[in-house]
């Protein structure tokens, strides 16, 4: 009888289905949980706050109303602003009153939005300038902070239609806010609060031709409200 051809089968190890050991199964579970946790963390990561557009600033100021519920907010075009004739001595302190008393737009400002309140003899201006990016706003704030550091405690004189002369008193100085006041002997006070947020810098300017010490609480509440309103508008775009 002729032998039938055969096929050799090479067996490596057992022919039973291979199963993961307990250690291997535990490792797979741990890796799976880690990947799932990493994906969840990536999805829930905080998104960077968007920079402000002009329309965003308009939305911010639509919510900044007077006590009577009215609002006179308007867009600021730096190219159409009429600069006042006031002068500041010493000149190194001029940046502190440039955007407010002198009415000169800060360098690099694209546009802005502002409003005004007349409270008896006191006048309050609140306005925000928008810059091309966060770095541009940061440079403007750094310029103001540098002038603040050099002029705090110095005798400063602002001459012109809105005049005052006396010691420049620092009220606040931190990473994003400045506040200072210049008070004359007759009680006239020029108070300024500054806020840097994203690609904007905001000013609150209070002209108070009334006797008595300057109370910064009301002005600080206004700046806090402005900051809250700005962050709320940013959150709508996240």
C-alpha positions as CSV (number, residue, x, y, z in Angstrom):
1,X,0.0,0.0,0.0
2,X,1.3,3.4,-1.0
3,X,1.7,5.6,2.1
4,X,-0.6,8.6,2.1
5,X,1.0,12.1,2.2
6,X,1.0,13.8,5.5
7,X,1.2,17.4,6.6
8,X,3.4,18.2,9.5
9,X,1.9,20.5,12.1
10,X,4.3,22.4,14.4
11,X,2.7,23.1,17.8
12,X,4.2,25.8,20.0
13,X,2.9,25.5,23.5
14,X,-0.6,24.5,24.4
15,X,-3.4,24.2,21.9
16,X,-5.8,25.6,24.5
17,X,-7.1,29.2,24.2
18,X,-4.8,31.5,26.0
19,X,-6.3,33.5,28.8
20,X,-5.0,36.6,30.6
21,X,-3.7,36.1,34.0
22,X,-5.2,38.1,36.8
23,X,-2.2,40.4,36.8
24,X,-2.6,41.0,33.0
25,X,-6.3,41.6,33.3
26,X,-5.8,44.1,36.1
27,X,-3.2,45.9,34.1
28,X,-5.6,46.2,31.1
29,X,-8.3,47.6,33.4
30,X,-5.9,50.1,34.9
31,X,-4.8,51.3,31.5
32,X,-8.4,51.6,30.3
33,X,-9.4,53.6,33.3
34,X,-6.4,55.9,32.8
35,X,-7.2,56.5,29.2
36,X,-10.8,57.2,30.0
37,X,-9.8,59.6,32.8
38,X,-7.4,61.4,30.5
39,X,-10.0,61.8,27.8
40,X,-12.5,63.1,30.3
41,X,-9.9,65.6,31.7
42,X,-9.1,66.7,28.2
43,X,-12.7,67.3,27.4
44,X,-13.4,69.2,30.7
45,X,-10.2,71.3,30.5
46,X,-10.8,75.0,31.0
47,X,-10.9,76.8,27.7
48,X,-8.9,80.1,27.4
49,X,-11.1,83.2,27.7
50,X,-11.6,84.8,24.3
51,X,-10.3,88.2,23.6
52,X,-12.8,91.0,23.3
53,X,-14.3,92.2,20.1
54,X,-15.9,95.7,19.8
55,X,-19.3,94.1,19.8
56,X,-18.4,92.3,23.1
57,X,-17.5,95.6,24.7
58,X,-20.8,97.1,23.6
59,X,-22.5,94.2,25.3
60,X,-20.6,94.8,28.5
61,X,-21.6,98.4,28.6
62,X,-25.2,97.7,27.8
63,X,-25.3,96.2,31.3
64,X,-23.5,99.1,33.0
65,X,-26.6,101.3,33.7
66,X,-27.1,104.2,36.1
67,X,-29.2,104.0,39.2
68,X,-32.2,105.2,37.2
69,X,-31.8,102.2,34.8
70,X,-30.5,104.4,31.9
71,X,-27.4,104.0,29.8
72,X,-25.5,106.5,27.6
73,X,-22.8,104.1,26.4
74,X,-21.1,105.0,23.1
75,X,-18.3,103.7,20.9
76,X,-15.0,105.5,21.1
77,X,-13.1,106.2,17.9
78,X,-9.6,107.2,18.9
79,X,-9.2,109.1,15.6
80,X,-12.0,111.5,16.4
81,X,-11.2,112.4,20.0
82,X,-10.4,116.0,20.8
83,X,-7.4,116.2,23.2
84,X,-7.7,118.6,26.1
85,X,-5.2,121.4,26.8
86,X,-4.5,120.2,30.4
87,X,-0.8,119.8,31.3
88,X,0.6,117.5,34.0
89,X,3.7,118.4,36.0
90,X,6.0,116.5,36.4
91,X,5.8,115.1,32.9
92,X,6.7,111.6,34.0
93,X,3.3,111.5,35.7
94,X,1.3,112.4,32.6
95,X,0.4,108.8,31.7
96,X,-1.7,108.6,34.9
97,X,-4.0,111.4,33.6
98,X,-3.5,110.9,29.9
99,X,-6.6,108.9,29.0
100,X,-8.8,110.7,31.6
101,X,-8.1,114.4,32.2
102,X,-6.1,115.0,29.0
103,X,-8.5,112.8,27.0
104,X,-5.7,111.3,24.9
105,X,-6.2,107.7,23.7
106,X,-3.5,105.3,24.9
107,X,-0.9,104.2,22.4
108,X,-2.0,101.2,20.4
109,X,-5.7,101.4,21.2
110,X,-8.0,100.2,18.4
111,X,-11.3,101.5,19.7
112,X,-13.4,101.4,22.9
113,X,-16.7,102.0,24.6
114,X,-17.5,104.4,27.4
115,X,-20.3,106.0,29.4
116,X,-20.7,109.0,31.7
117,X,-22.7,109.8,34.9
118,X,-23.3,113.2,36.4
119,X,-23.9,112.8,40.1
120,X,-24.6,116.4,41.3
121,X,-21.3,118.2,41.2
122,X,-19.4,115.0,40.7
123,X,-18.7,113.6,37.2
124,X,-17.9,110.0,36.6
125,X,-16.5,108.6,33.3
126,X,-16.2,104.9,32.7
127,X,-14.6,103.6,29.5
128,X,-12.6,100.7,28.1
129,X,-10.1,100.7,25.3
130,X,-9.5,97.6,23.2
131,X,-6.1,96.5,22.0
132,X,-5.1,94.1,19.3
133,X,-4.2,91.4,21.8
134,X,-3.6,90.7,25.5
135,X,0.1,91.7,25.1
136,X,-0.8,95.1,23.9
137,X,-3.1,95.7,26.8
138,X,-0.4,94.4,29.1
139,X,2.1,96.9,27.8
140,X,-0.3,99.8,28.4
141,X,-1.0,98.6,31.9
142,X,2.7,98.2,32.6
143,X,3.3,101.8,31.4
144,X,0.7,103.1,33.8
145,X,2.0,101.0,36.6
146,X,5.5,102.3,36.0
147,X,4.3,105.9,36.2
148,X,2.3,105.1,39.3
149,X,5.4,103.6,41.1
150,X,7.4,106.7,40.2
151,X,4.8,109.3,41.1
152,X,3.1,107.9,44.2
153,X,3.7,110.3,47.1
154,X,5.0,113.0,44.8
155,X,3.6,116.5,44.4
156,X,1.7,116.6,41.1
157,X,-0.1,119.5,39.4
158,X,-2.8,119.2,36.7
159,X,-3.5,122.6,35.1
160,X,-6.3,123.5,32.8
161,X,-10.0,123.3,32.8
162,X,-10.0,120.5,35.3
163,X,-7.2,121.4,37.6
164,X,-5.9,120.0,40.9
165,X,-2.5,120.0,42.6
166,X,-1.3,118.1,45.6
167,X,0.2,114.8,46.7
168,X,-0.6,111.8,44.5
169,X,-2.0,109.2,46.8
170,X,-1.9,105.6,45.9
171,X,-5.1,103.7,46.7
172,X,-4.5,100.3,45.1
173,X,-1.7,98.6,43.2
174,X,-1.8,94.9,42.1
175,X,-1.3,92.8,39.0
176,X,-4.5,94.0,37.2
177,X,-5.7,97.1,39.1
178,X,-4.4,100.6,39.9
179,X,-6.2,103.3,41.9
180,X,-4.9,106.8,42.8
181,X,-6.2,110.2,43.7
182,X,-4.9,113.8,43.4
183,X,-6.5,116.1,45.9
184,X,-6.1,119.9,46.1
185,X,-6.4,122.0,49.3
186,X,-9.8,123.2,48.3
187,X,-11.2,119.7,48.2
188,X,-11.1,119.1,44.5
189,X,-10.2,115.5,43.8
190,X,-9.2,113.8,40.6
191,X,-9.6,110.1,41.2
192,X,-8.6,107.3,38.7
193,X,-9.2,103.6,38.8
194,X,-7.6,101.3,36.2
195,X,-8.4,97.7,35.3
196,X,-6.6,95.4,32.9
197,X,-8.6,92.4,31.6
198,X,-7.7,90.3,28.6
199,X,-7.0,92.7,25.6
200,X,-8.6,95.7,27.3
201,X,-7.7,98.4,29.7
202,X,-10.5,100.3,31.5
203,X,-10.5,103.6,33.3
204,X,-12.9,105.1,35.8
205,X,-12.4,108.8,36.3
206,X,-14.1,110.7,39.0
207,X,-14.0,114.5,39.2
208,X,-15.1,115.5,42.7
209,X,-15.0,119.2,43.4
210,X,-16.3,118.8,47.0
211,X,-14.5,118.9,50.3
212,X,-13.8,115.8,52.4
213,X,-11.5,112.8,52.0
214,X,-11.8,110.5,49.0
215,X,-13.8,107.3,49.7
216,X,-12.8,104.7,47.2
217,X,-15.5,102.1,48.1
218,X,-18.1,103.3,45.6
219,X,-15.6,103.5,42.8
220,X,-14.2,100.1,43.6
221,X,-17.7,98.6,43.5
222,X,-18.1,100.0,40.1
223,X,-14.8,98.4,38.9
224,X,-15.8,95.1,40.4
225,X,-19.1,95.2,38.6
226,X,-17.4,96.0,35.4
227,X,-15.0,93.1,35.8
228,X,-17.9,90.7,36.5
229,X,-19.8,92.0,33.5
230,X,-16.8,91.6,31.3
231,X,-16.2,88.0,32.4
232,X,-19.8,87.1,31.9
233,X,-19.7,88.3,28.3
234,X,-16.5,86.3,27.8
235,X,-18.2,83.2,29.2
236,X,-20.9,83.4,26.6
237,X,-18.2,82.9,23.9
238,X,-16.4,79.9,25.4
